[in-house]
Amino acid sequence: MNSLHGRGRTRWKTALGLALTALMLFPVYWMLNVSLTRDQDMRKSPPDLLPLNGTLAGYRTVLGEQLPYLGTSLVIGLGTVALTVALAAPAGYALAKLRPRGGGVLGFLFLVAQMIPGIIMAMGFYAIYLQLGLLQSVPGLIVADSTLAVPFAVLIFTAFMSGIPRELLQAAQMDGAGPWRTFRAIVLPMSRNAVVTVSLFAFLWSWSDFVFASTLVNGGAHEPITLGIYHYIGNNNQEWNAIMATAVVASLPAAVILVLAQRYVAAGVTAGAVKD
């Protein structure tokens, strides 16, 4: 009897979870549905729940007009990942294993840095870049996007590297390895999950950034996809299938990367949560 009752409760929870998941994913499905809908069917009432007379005209528009924006976003995303890992991994190693003086205060400052509104940082970067001549430049936007990712990345690396056995580091030191060689040869290879986690979040933040992009590169020769969608809506708000197709295509790289890196992200985020 208890077994039947337990199975019934499990099925009820599963059904509720599926219903909530479907509710949360419905906007994504509707975006895909609209991207395949013909212009003459766009204002039907009630609307079609399935694109029965679908068209790929919106996706042809994306390939014709939005590819430069997608390419720029890819360059910015990869650049942000490289800069974030290059800065945050040594900093996390230092805080976790070298224990510098004032490390606790520095960790607290990283937490505080994540609370600063992005628009405040964007205006600060604007004033600095205006003096340095870095406005409307891809490297300038990469540096700005990295400021969002580096504090979080340092905390992730610190938590993960704290769990690396100190005996391994002591063995490397006995073999004559200094701190930098120990970091490169032992700590960094063992921190693969943290590297993947940090890289994923840094890429997602830079890929979806609009505040820094609209403040620092708006009107330049190289703009990311967020500005491409913004300009397209502003210039033509009638072709909703093309607008939604652009959103679908812009979501694909992030979705594919998230699926591929899922198990590494789970391990990287929970690192340091349990101590032996």
N, C-alpha and C positions, 0 to 999 in steps of 0.2 A: 504493500500500500504506500509506504513511504517512498519507495523507488518510483512508483507511478507519479506520485505527487511531485517528486524532485524533477522528473523528466518534463512534466507539464510546466513547472516553473521555468525550467531552462528554455523550453520552446517559447514561452511567453516573453522572456527577456530577449531571446534571439529575434522574435518578430518585432518587438519594440525597437531594438537596435537597428534592424533593417529599415523600419519605417522612418526613424530619425535620420539615418544615413541618406535615404532617398530624398527626404525633405531638404537636407543640406546640399545635396548634389543637384537638385532640380534646376537651380539657376545655371549651372554648367551645362546641363542637358539642353536647356532652353536657348542658351547661347549657340550651341551647336545646331539646334533645330532652325533658329532664325538665319544662321549663316548659309543654310541650304534652301531657304525659302525664296520663291520668285517675288519680284517687286509687286506684281499684281495681286499676289496672295498675302501681302504683308499686313493689310488692314482688314482681313476677313474676320467676321464675328459670328460664331466663336472661331478662334484661330485653330489651325490644324496642329494636333499634338504630335503628328509625324509628318516629315517633309515628303508627302506622297508624290508631289510633282517637283522634286528637288532640282536645284540648279547649282552649278559650280562657278557661276559668274563672279560671286564674291571672292572666291579663292583665286580666280584669274586676276582680279583687281589687286589682290595682295601681292601676287608674284610680280605684277607689273609696277606697283608703286611703293610697296613697303619693304622690299628686300634690302635696300641700303640702310634703312633704320634697324632692321634685324641684325645686319652685319655689324653695325656700330655697337649695338647692345651686346653682341657676343664678344667683341673686342674689350669693351668696358668691363663686362662680367669676368672674363678670364684675367684681365689685368688687376681687377680688384682682388680676385682670389690669390693671385701670385703675391701681391703686395701685403695682403693681410696675413698670409701664412709666413712670409719672410719676416714680418715684424713680430707677430704674436707668438710663434713657436719658441724663439729664443727667450722672449720675455716670460712665457709660461714656465719654461725650464728653469730660468733663474729664480722665479718666485717659489717653485715647487721644491727644487733641490739645492740651490746655492744659498737660499735664505738671506738675501741682502738686507742691510739695515734699512728700516723703514718699509719693508715689504708689505706689512699689514696695512699701512696707510696707503700705499700704492694700490693694493687690491681694492680698498674702499673707494679710492678715486676712480677706478675703472667702473665700479658700480654706479657712482654718481654721474659719470660721463654718459651712461646710457639713458639718464633721465633728462638730458638737455633736449629741448624741442628741436627738430630738424630745421625748422625755418630760421631759428636763431643762428644755428651753425652755418646755414646757407648764406645769410646776410654777412656773417663774419668772413666766410670764404670769398664772397663777392668783393668786399673791400680789399682783401689781400690780393686776390687775383687781378683786380683792376690795376694795382700798383706793379704787379709782376708781369702783366701781359698774358695771363693764362686763361682769360675768359674765352669761352667758345672753343675750348681745346679738350680733346679726349684725355690726355694725361691729367689735366686739372680735375676732371670729373672722376677719374679713377682714384686720385688721392682723396677727394671729398667723400666718395662712397666708402673708402676704406676706414674712414673715421667712425662710421657706423658699426663696422664689423670688428675692428681691432679690440675694443674693450670686451665684447662678448667672447671673442676668440681667445684672448688671454685667460679669461676665467675658465673656459673649457680646457685649454691646454694645462693650466695649473692643476685643475682637479684630476685630469687624466694622468699627468706625469707624477703626481704625488703617489699614485699607486704602483709605480715601477719600483721593484725591490732595490733597496740601497746597496745590497750585496753585489749586484751587477755593476753598479757604478764604481764601487770600491775595487772590484776585480779589474776593471778597465784602468783605474788609476795605478794599481800595482803593476800593470803591464806598461806603464809609462804614458798613458793617454791623458791629455789635459782636458779641461772642461769643454772646450769647443769640439775636440775630436770625440769625446764621449757623447756629446749631444748628437753629432752627425752620424756616428757609427752605431750607437746603441739606442739612445732615447728617441730620436726621430723615427727610425724604422719601427720601433715598438708602439709608436703613437699613431699608427695608421688610421684607426677608427676616429681619433680626434681630428686628424688632418682632413679626413673625408667630411666629417661633420662641419668643421669650420669652413671648408671650401664650399659646401652646399649652401650654408646660410649666407656666406659672403656673396655668392653668385646670385642667390634669390633676392637679396636686398638690393644689389646693384641693378639687377634685371628689372625690378619693379619700381625703382626709384623715379619719382616725378619731381619732388621738391628741389633737389640739387640740380636736376637736369633743366627744369624750367627757369631756374635762377642763374645758372652758370654757363649753359651752352645754348640756350634758346636763340634761334636765328643764325646759328653757326652752320658751317658746311657739313658737320657730322653730328647728327642728333640721334638719340636712342629711340627705341620703339614706343616708349611711353609718350614721347612728344609726337611721334608719327601718328599714333592713334588720336591724340589730342588735336592735331592739325587737321586730320581727316574729318573728325566730327565737326570741327568748326567750319570747314570749307564746304562740307557736303553732308548734311544731316538727314538726307532722304534715303540713301542707299544703305539701309540697315543690314542687309545681308553681307555687304562688303565690310562694314564696321565690325560685325560679329565674327566674320571670317578672319579679320585681322587679329581680333582678340583670341580666337582659337589658335591660330598659328603662333602668336606670341606666347601662349601658355604651354605649347608643346615642349620646348626645350627644358623648361623648369620641371614639368611633370615627368618627363622621361628621366631626368637626372635624379629626381626625388625617388622614383620607383627603383632605379638601379642602386641607389645608395642607402636604401631604407634600413637594412640590417646594420650597416656601419654607423648610421646616425643614432640608432637605438643604443648601441654600445657606447658611442662617444658621449651622448648626452647624460647617460646614467653613470658614467665613470666617476669614481670618487664618492658615490652616494653611499656605498657600503664599505666599511673598513674591517679588515680581519682582526 
